[in-house]
Amino acid sequence: MARSNKPVNPGAENALDRMKMEVANELGISERVRSQGWSTMTSADCGRVGGHMVRKMIEQYESTLQ
């Protein structure tokens, strides 16, 4: 099955972009992203951002279960 980079809920795309920039800011790479764009970021930086985003989403979901 082919993978897609599109979110399951298209309305969530803006929220995911905001979260991505929030995490980039926390990691100290947001200024570089703003000036050079995501395409110039290393795979390691992008992986760190994605990993932090997943952790935050899991934390948010778990907090709704309590």
DSSP file (Angstrom, degrees, kcal/mol; ACC not computed):
  #  RESIDUE AA STRUCTURE BP1 BP2  ACC     N-H-->O    O-->H-N    N-H-->O    O-->H-N    TCO  KAPPA ALPHA  PHI   PSI    X-CA   Y-CA   Z-CA
    1    1 A M              0   0    0      0, 0.0     2,-0.2     0, 0.0     0, 0.0   0.000 360.0 360.0 360.0 135.9    0.0    0.0    0.0
    2    2 A A        -     0   0    0      1,-0.1     2,-0.2     0, 0.0     0, 0.0  -0.480 360.0-129.3 -75.3 142.6    1.3    3.4   -0.9
    3    3 A R        -     0   0    0     -2,-0.2     2,-0.4     2,-0.0    -1,-0.1  -0.621  19.4-154.9 -89.8 152.3    2.0    5.9    1.9
    4    4 A S        -     0   0    0     -2,-0.2     0, 0.0     2,-0.1     0, 0.0  -0.966  19.2-150.4-128.5 144.4    0.7    9.4    1.8
    5    5 A N        +     0   0    0     -2,-0.4    -1,-0.1     2,-0.1    -2,-0.0   0.408  69.5 106.3 -89.5   1.8    1.9   12.6    3.5
    6    6 A K  S    S-     0   0    0      1,-0.1    -2,-0.1     2,-0.0     2,-0.0  -0.627  76.7-114.5 -83.5 138.4   -1.6   14.0    3.6
    7    7 A P        -     0   0    0      0, 0.0     6,-0.1     0, 0.0    -1,-0.1  -0.356  18.0-122.9 -68.0 152.3   -3.3   14.0    7.0
    8    8 A V  S    S+     0   0    0      1,-0.2     3,-0.1     2,-0.1    -2,-0.0   0.896 110.0  45.2 -59.8 -40.9   -6.4   11.8    7.5
    9    9 A N  S >  S-     0   0    0      1,-0.1     3,-2.4     2,-0.0     4,-0.3  -0.902  76.7-160.3-105.6 104.3   -8.3   14.9    8.5
   10   10 A P  G >  S+     0   0    0      0, 0.0     3,-1.2     0, 0.0     4,-0.3   0.774  89.6  64.0 -57.9 -26.3   -7.5   17.6    6.0
   11   11 A G  G 3  S+     0   0    0      1,-0.2     4,-0.4     2,-0.1     3,-0.3   0.653  93.7  63.2 -70.3 -13.8   -8.7   20.3    8.4
   12   12 A A  G <> S+     0   0    0     -3,-2.4     4,-2.5     1,-0.2    -1,-0.2   0.532  75.3  91.9 -87.2  -6.8   -5.9   19.3   10.8
   13   13 A E  H <> S+     0   0    0     -3,-1.2     4,-2.2    -4,-0.3    -1,-0.2   0.898  86.5  47.3 -58.4 -44.2   -3.1   20.3    8.4
   14   14 A N  H  > S+     0   0    0     -3,-0.3     4,-2.3    -4,-0.3    -1,-0.2   0.903 112.1  50.4 -64.4 -40.5   -2.8   23.9    9.8
   15   15 A A  H  > S+     0   0    0     -4,-0.4     4,-2.3     1,-0.2    -2,-0.2   0.892 110.5  49.8 -65.1 -38.8   -2.7   22.6   13.4
   16   16 A L  H  X S+     0   0    0     -4,-2.5     4,-2.5     2,-0.2    -1,-0.2   0.887 109.8  51.0 -66.8 -38.6    0.0   20.1   12.5
   17   17 A D  H  X S+     0   0    0     -4,-2.2     4,-2.1    -5,-0.2    -2,-0.2   0.905 110.7  48.8 -64.4 -40.7    2.1   22.8   10.8
   18   18 A R  H  X S+     0   0    0     -4,-2.3     4,-2.2     2,-0.2    -2,-0.2   0.910 111.9  48.8 -64.0 -41.2    1.7   25.0   13.9
   19   19 A M  H  X S+     0   0    0     -4,-2.3     4,-2.6     2,-0.2     5,-0.2   0.896 108.6  54.2 -64.9 -39.6    2.8   22.1   16.1
   20   20 A K  H  X S+     0   0    0     -4,-2.5     4,-2.3     1,-0.2    -1,-0.2   0.918 111.3  44.4 -60.9 -44.1    5.7   21.4   13.9
   21   21 A M  H  X S+     0   0    0     -4,-2.1     4,-2.3     2,-0.2    -1,-0.2   0.864 110.9  54.8 -69.3 -35.6    6.9   25.0   14.2
   22   22 A E  H  X S+     0   0    0     -4,-2.2     4,-2.0     2,-0.2    -2,-0.2   0.925 111.4  44.4 -61.7 -44.7    6.3   24.9   18.0
   23   23 A V  H  X S+     0   0    0     -4,-2.6     4,-2.0     2,-0.2    -2,-0.2   0.900 111.0  53.7 -67.6 -40.9    8.5   21.8   18.3
   24   24 A A  H  X>S+     0   0    0     -4,-2.3     5,-2.6    -5,-0.2     6,-0.9   0.889 108.7  50.6 -59.8 -38.4   11.2   23.3   16.0
   25   25 A N  H ><5S+     0   0    0     -4,-2.3     3,-1.0     4,-0.2    -2,-0.2   0.917 108.7  50.8 -64.1 -44.0   11.2   26.4   18.3
   26   26 A E  H 3<5S+     0   0    0     -4,-2.0    -2,-0.2     1,-0.3    -1,-0.2   0.840 111.8  48.2 -62.3 -33.3   11.6   24.1   21.4
   27   27 A L  H 3<5S-     0   0    0     -4,-2.0    -1,-0.3    -5,-0.1    -2,-0.2   0.511 115.2-117.3 -86.4  -5.5   14.5   22.4   19.7
   28   28 A G  T <<5S+     0   0    0     -3,-1.0    -3,-0.2    -4,-0.5     4,-0.1   0.716  89.5 101.1  80.1  21.8   16.1   25.7   18.7
   29   29 A I     >< +     0   0    0     -5,-2.6     4,-2.1    -6,-0.2    -4,-0.2   0.333  44.9 100.0-116.3   6.1   15.9   25.2   14.9
   30   30 A S  H  > S+     0   0    0     -6,-0.9     4,-2.6     1,-0.2     5,-0.2   0.861  80.4  53.6 -65.3 -36.0   12.9   27.4   14.1
   31   31 A E  H  > S+     0   0    0      1,-0.2     4,-2.2     2,-0.2    -1,-0.2   0.909 109.9  48.0 -65.8 -40.1   14.9   30.4   12.9
   32   32 A R  H  >>S+     0   0    0      2,-0.2     4,-2.8     1,-0.2     5,-0.6   0.885 111.6  51.0 -65.9 -38.3   16.9   28.2   10.5
   33   33 A V  H  X5S+     0   0    0     -4,-2.1     4,-2.1     3,-0.2    -2,-0.2   0.924 111.0  48.4 -64.3 -43.9   13.6   26.7    9.3
   34   34 A R  H  <5S+     0   0    0     -4,-2.6    -2,-0.2     1,-0.2    -1,-0.2   0.897 119.3  37.8 -64.1 -39.6   12.1   30.2    8.7
   35   35 A S  H  <5S+     0   0    0     -4,-2.2    -2,-0.2    -5,-0.2    -1,-0.2   0.857 134.3  19.4 -82.5 -34.5   15.1   31.5    6.8
   36   36 A Q  H  <5S-     0   0    0     -4,-2.8    -3,-0.2    -5,-0.2    -2,-0.2   0.653 101.4-126.1-112.5 -19.8   16.0   28.4    4.8
   37   37 A G    ><< -     0   0    0     -4,-2.1     3,-1.0    -5,-0.6     4,-0.2  -0.064  32.2 -74.9  92.3 163.3   12.9   26.2    4.8
   38   38 A W  G >  S+     0   0    0      1,-0.2     3,-1.6     2,-0.2    -1,-0.2   0.785 120.5  70.6 -67.8 -28.5   12.3   22.6    5.8
   39   39 A S  G 3  S+     0   0    0      1,-0.3    -1,-0.2    -3,-0.1    -2,-0.1   0.710  97.0  51.8 -66.3 -18.3   14.0   21.2    2.6
   40   40 A T  G <  S+     0   0    0     -3,-1.0    -1,-0.3    -4,-0.1    -2,-0.2   0.501  87.3 105.6 -94.6  -4.4   17.4   22.3    3.9
   41   41 A M  S <  S-     0   0    0     -3,-1.6     2,-0.0    -4,-0.2    -3,-0.0  -0.441  75.8-110.5 -75.8 149.4   17.0   20.6    7.3
   42   42 A T     >  -     0   0    0     -2,-0.1     4,-2.3     1,-0.1     5,-0.2  -0.319  23.9-113.6 -72.8 161.3   18.9   17.4    8.0
   43   43 A S  H  > S+     0   0    0      1,-0.2     4,-2.5     2,-0.2     5,-0.2   0.868 118.4  55.9 -61.8 -36.1   17.1   14.1    8.3
   44   44 A A  H  > S+     0   0    0      2,-0.2     4,-2.3     1,-0.2    -1,-0.2   0.918 107.8  47.1 -63.8 -43.9   18.1   14.0   12.0
   45   45 A D  H  > S+     0   0    0      2,-0.2     4,-2.3     1,-0.2    -2,-0.2   0.930 113.7  47.5 -63.4 -45.4   16.5   17.4   12.7
   46   46 A C  H  X S+     0   0    0     -4,-2.3     4,-2.6     1,-0.2    -2,-0.2   0.889 111.5  51.8 -63.4 -38.2   13.3   16.4   10.9
   47   47 A G  H  X S+     0   0    0     -4,-2.5     4,-2.6     2,-0.2    -1,-0.2   0.891 108.6  50.4 -65.2 -39.9   13.3   13.1   12.7
   48   48 A R  H  X S+     0   0    0     -4,-2.3     4,-2.4     2,-0.2     5,-0.2   0.921 111.3  48.6 -63.1 -43.3   13.6   14.9   16.1
   49   49 A V  H  X S+     0   0    0     -4,-2.3     4,-2.3     1,-0.2    -2,-0.2   0.945 113.6  46.6 -61.7 -47.8   10.8   17.2   15.2
   50   50 A G  H  X S+     0   0    0     -4,-2.6     4,-2.3     1,-0.2    -2,-0.2   0.896 111.6  51.4 -61.9 -41.3    8.6   14.3   14.1
   51   51 A G  H  X S+     0   0    0     -4,-2.6     4,-2.2     1,-0.2    -1,-0.2   0.904 111.0  47.2 -63.0 -42.5    9.4   12.3   17.2
   52   52 A H  H  X S+     0   0    0     -4,-2.4     4,-2.5     2,-0.2    -1,-0.2   0.879 110.2  53.8 -66.8 -37.3    8.6   15.1   19.6
   53   53 A M  H  X S+     0   0    0     -4,-2.3     4,-2.4    -5,-0.2    -2,-0.2   0.930 108.9  48.4 -62.4 -44.0    5.3   15.7   17.7
   54   54 A V  H  X S+     0   0    0     -4,-2.3     4,-2.5     1,-0.2    -2,-0.2   0.924 110.7  50.9 -62.6 -44.2    4.3   12.1   18.2
   55   55 A R  H  X S+     0   0    0     -4,-2.2     4,-2.5     1,-0.2    -1,-0.2   0.924 111.1  48.3 -58.9 -44.4    5.2   12.2   21.9
   56   56 A K  H  X S+     0   0    0     -4,-2.5     4,-2.6     1,-0.2    -1,-0.2   0.907 111.2  49.9 -63.2 -41.6    3.0   15.4   22.3
   57   57 A M  H  X S+     0   0    0     -4,-2.4     4,-2.2     2,-0.2    -1,-0.2   0.893 111.4  48.7 -65.3 -39.0    0.1   13.8   20.4
   58   58 A I  H  X S+     0   0    0     -4,-2.5     4,-2.9     2,-0.2    -2,-0.2   0.922 111.4  49.8 -65.7 -43.3    0.3   10.7   22.6
   59   59 A E  H  X S+     0   0    0     -4,-2.5     4,-2.0     1,-0.2    -2,-0.2   0.915 111.1  49.6 -60.4 -43.5    0.4   12.8   25.8
   60   60 A Q  H  X S+     0   0    0     -4,-2.6     4,-0.9     2,-0.2    -1,-0.2   0.912 113.1  46.4 -62.6 -42.6   -2.6   14.8   24.6
   61   61 A Y  H >X S+     0   0    0     -4,-2.2     3,-0.8     1,-0.2     4,-0.7   0.929 111.3  51.1 -65.9 -45.4   -4.5   11.6   23.8
   62   62 A E  H >X S+     0   0    0     -4,-2.9     3,-0.8     1,-0.3     4,-0.7   0.854 104.5  57.9 -62.3 -34.0   -3.6   10.0   27.1
   63   63 A S  H 3< S+     0   0    0     -4,-2.0     3,-0.4     1,-0.2    -1,-0.3   0.783 101.9  55.5 -68.9 -24.0   -4.7   13.1   29.1
   64   64 A T  H << S+     0   0    0     -4,-0.9    -1,-0.2    -3,-0.8    -2,-0.2   0.695 100.3  61.3 -78.0 -17.2   -8.2   12.7   27.5
   65   65 A L  H <<        0   0    0     -3,-0.8    -1,-0.2    -4,-0.7    -2,-0.2   0.704 360.0 360.0 -80.6 -19.3   -8.5    9.1   28.8
   66   66 A Q     <        0   0    0     -4,-0.7    -1,-0.2    -3,-0.4    -2,-0.1   0.469 360.0 360.0 -85.3 360.0   -8.2   10.1   32.5
